[in-house]
Amino acid sequence: MLDTIEGRVTGARAGQRLVIYSRSSVWWIQPGPNFPYAQIRDDSTFSVKTHLGTEYAALLVDPEFKPPTTLDNLPGEGGAVTRLVVVPGDPKAKPVRHTLQFGGYEWTVRAAPSDRGGKNQYDPKNGFTDADGAVHMRIAGEPGKWTCAELALTRSFGYGLYTFVMDDISTLDPAARFAIFTWDGPAVAQYGREMAITIGRLGERPEDNARYIVEPVDIPANRAGFHAPAGTLTHQMRWEPNKVTFRTFRGTNTGGGAHPVAEHVFTSGVPDAGNETIRFSLYVYQNNPTPMQKPAEVIVRRFTFEP
C-alpha cells in the first residue's frame, strides 16, 4: 500500500539530494530502486509516494552517496550523509515486502508505479511461481485499467554469463512489451548500467520483434533488432569488461552444436559492473498505435548465472 510522505528541507547545499527509506523488517528505498531520490522543490518542500512501514527515514546526502535498495541499518550522520531524521510509522502497518523465490534466488515483486513504457501501474499479484518453479508474469485488468508485473533480483552478480529460458511469447498483444534488463538507478553517468533484451515491436518490421540494447538506446550502434521466433527460447547475456554478447537460441540447448537464431556483440558504451540487478518487466507500451486489448502472460522457466 502506498501513501504520501512530505516535508521541508532546510539548510541543503547545492547538489545535495534527499533519500527516503521505509522500514518493513529492513529499510527499503522509496518509492523504489528506479527512483531512489526525492525531488527537493524550489520552495524546499518534497512529497513522495511511499510504501507503508513501521518507521520512515529521510537522509540529506551529498551527490556521491549511492543509496542501496535495502539496508539492515541506516548510516549515521557524517561523511556523505549531512542529516538523518527518523520518524515512527504505524506500528500496525503490514509488511510491504513482496518477494518470491526463483532460480534459487530471492526476487522482489514490484508494487509501485513506473514510467517504463509510459505511466504504468504494477500489482504484486501479477508475479508468482508455479509448482514447477517457473515464474509467471501477467498484465491483468481491462482496457484503460491494466496492471503490470516486474521482478528484481535482490543481489548483484556483475560480470558473467546470464541465461534465461522462456516459454513462447510470440502471441503477445502488440502493445505488450517484455524486457530482461540490468538496472542500477543511482549510476546516472552510466545510464543506470542498463543493458536489455526486449520482446515486442516498436515500429520496426514485423520480423524484427525483438532488440538487444545498451543504453542510451537513441544511439544507433547501441541497439540491434532481431527476430524472436515462436516457441521456447533461451536468451543469454555474457557480460565482460568493455564487452557484452547477446545470443538467442531455439529451445533449451545452448551447447557446442547449437546455433543461435540471433547474436550481437557490443564493444562500445558497455557499462562497468556495479550495483546493478537483473530485472524482468512485462508492461504496456502506452504509445503503441493500437492500445492494449487483452491480458498478457510471460513464463520464464529457468534463470542461471555463471561467473
N, C-alpha and C positions, 0 to 999 in steps of 0.2 A: 504494500500500500504506500502511496506517495502523498506527501503533504508539503507545505511550503515553509522554509526557514528563511528568515530575513533579518536584517540588522544594518548597522552602520559601522564603517571602518574609520578610525581616527588615527592620524599620525603615520599613514602609509607613505613610503618613499616611492619615487618614480621607478617603475619596473617591477615593483613588488606585486605578488598575487595572493589570492585568497583560496584556501583549500578547506573543504568541508568533509568531515567524516561522521558517520552514524555507527553506533555500536550495536551489534547483534551477534553475541558470542565473541566476535572480533570486530575491529574497526574497519568499515567499508567506505571507500571513496564515494562521494556523492556528486551528481546523481548516478555516476557510473564511470568506468575507466575510459570511455570515449570522451568524456567531458570532465577532466579532473580539476579544472579551475572554475571558481565562481567569478562572474564579472563584477568588478567594482565600478559602479556608475560614476558619472561626473560629479554627482552630489554626494559621493562617498557611501551610498547605500548599496545593498546587494539583496537579491532574492533568488532562491534556488529550490527547485523541486527535490525533495529528499525522502529516501525510504525511512519509514518509522523505525526507531530504535530505543534502547534504554538510556543512551546518552548521546550527546552531539558535541562535536569539537570543531572549532574554527581556528585555522592556522594562517597567520600572515607570514609569507615566506619570500625569500629572495628569488630572483629568476632562475638560479641554478638548482633550486630544490626540485627534485623529481618525485612526486608523491606515489608511493606504492598503491596497488589496488586494495590490499588488505594490510592491517597492522595488528600484531598482538598487543603492542604497547605504543602509545603516542610518543613522538620525540619531545624532548624538553626544549625550553627556550634557550636560544644560543645558536651560534653558527648561522645557518641559512634560515632558521626559524626565529623571527622577530618577536612574535606574540602567539600565545596559545590560550584559548578560552574554551572551557568545557562546561556544559550545562546539562542537567538531568533531563531525561525524557519521560515518557510514560512507562512506569515500571510494569504495567500490564501489556505493553506492546508485544505483539507476537514476532518471533524471528522472521526476518525478511530475506534470509539467505536461501535461495533456491538452487539446489545442486543435484547432480546425478553422476553416476559412475559409468564411464565408457572407455573401452580400450585399456582398462587398468588404471585410469586416471580420473581425478575429480574435475568436473566442469561446472561452471555456474550457468544458470539459465536466465536470460535477460528478462527483466520486468519493466525497465524504464524505456521511454520513447527514444527514438533515434532518427537522425536525418539521412541515414543511408538509403538512397533511392528516393528521397523526399521524406516528408514527415510521416513516420510510421509508428504505430503502437505495437508493443510487444507483450505477450502474455506467457508467463512461465508454464502454463498448462500445455502450450504448443510444443514443448520439448520433453521427450520421455524415452525410456528404453523398453524393449520388449523382452520376452522370455529367452530369446536367443542372444541378448546382449547388444543388438543393433540399436542405434539411436534414430528416433523418428522426429522430424521437424515439420510443422504444419503452418500454413496460412489458413486461418479459420475465420468464420463470420459470414458476412454477406456484402454485396457491392456497397462501397462507401463506408463500411464498418469492419474492415479487415483488421485482424491482429496477426503479428508475425512471430518468428522464432529466431533466437540467436543463442549459441553456446560459446563459452570462452573457457579454454583450458586454464586451470589455476596455477600452472607453473610454466616457466620459460625453459626452452631447451637450447636455443641458439643454433649454431651450425650443425648440419647433419642431413639425414635422409628422412623425409616425411612421406608416408604412404596412406592413401585414403581409398577405400573400396566402397563403391556406391551402387545402389540399385538404379534401374532405368529411370531417367527423369526427362526423357525426350518428349513427353506429352504435357509438360508444364504449361499452364496458361501463359500466353505471350507476355503478359505484364509481370509475371513472377520471375524473380532472379534468385540464384543461389550462388553464394561465394564462400570459398575456403581462403582464408587470408591470415596474415600475421598483422599484429597491431600493438603499438607501444605509443599511446596517446601523448605522453609528455615529450617524445622525441620529435618535436616540431621541425627541427632543422633537417631531419631525415624523413619527413613526410609520414611520421608515425611508424617508420620501418615497415610500411605496408607493401606486401607482395601478395598476389592473389591469383586464384583460378576461379573464373566466373562463368556460370552457365546461364544463358538467356540472351536473346537477340537485343542488340542496342542499335538497330538501324542498319546493320551490315546485311550482306546477302544471306538468304535463308540457310545456306550451308555453313555459314560462319556463325554458329550459335554459341560460341564459347571464346574465351580470351585468357591468355596468360598476361599478367600485368606486374609491372614495378612502378610504383608511384614516383613522380606525378604522371598520371595516365595521359595528360594532354600532349606529352612529347611522343611523337610517332614511334620512336625507337623503343619506347617503354611499354609497348603493347604488341601482342601477336595474336591474331584471330585464328581459330581452328574449328574444325567440325567435330563435335562430340556425338558419335553415333548412338543409336538406340541400344539398349541392353546394359548389362553390368559393365561398369568401367572402373579401372584403377588409375588414380591420378597420383603422380609423385612430384615432389619438390626436393631437389638436392641443393642445399644452401652451403656455399663455401665463401671464404673471404673474396670479395670482389667478383663473385660469380654465382648465379643461380640457374639451375637446369630444371625445366619442367618437362614431364612426359605423361602421356595418357595412353593406356592400353585397354584393349577389349578384354573382358573377363577379369580373372584374378591372377593370371600368370604373368609375372614380370621377369622370369628367369632368362637365362642366356639365349634361348631360342625364340623368345617373344619379341615381336617388333611393335613399337609404339605406333598408334594411329596419328599421333601428333607429338611434336617435340620442339622446344625452343630454348636457346641459351641466351641469357642476358649477362653482359660483362660491364655495362656502364650503369650508373645510378643504383647499383645494388647496395642496400644498407649494411652497415656493420651490425653484428649481433649485439643485443642489449637486453632490455626488459620486456621484449615482445612476447605475446602469447598467440597460439593458434585459435582462430575463431571460425565458426560455421554460422552463416546468416542466410535465412530464407525470408525474403522481403518483397514488397510490392514496389515496382518501379513506377512512381507516380506520374511521370511524364510520358508513359507509353501512349501511342496514338489511340489504342483501344483500352479502356480501363479494365481492371481485373474483373473477371466474370465468374470464376469458380474457385473453390478451395484448392489448395495445393499441398502436396506432401513429398518430402525427400527422406530417403532412408540411407544412412551411412552404416555399412556393415562392419567395417574394421578401420581402426587407426593404429599405426605403429610409428615409432621413431627409432632410428639407429644413428648413434653419434658418428 
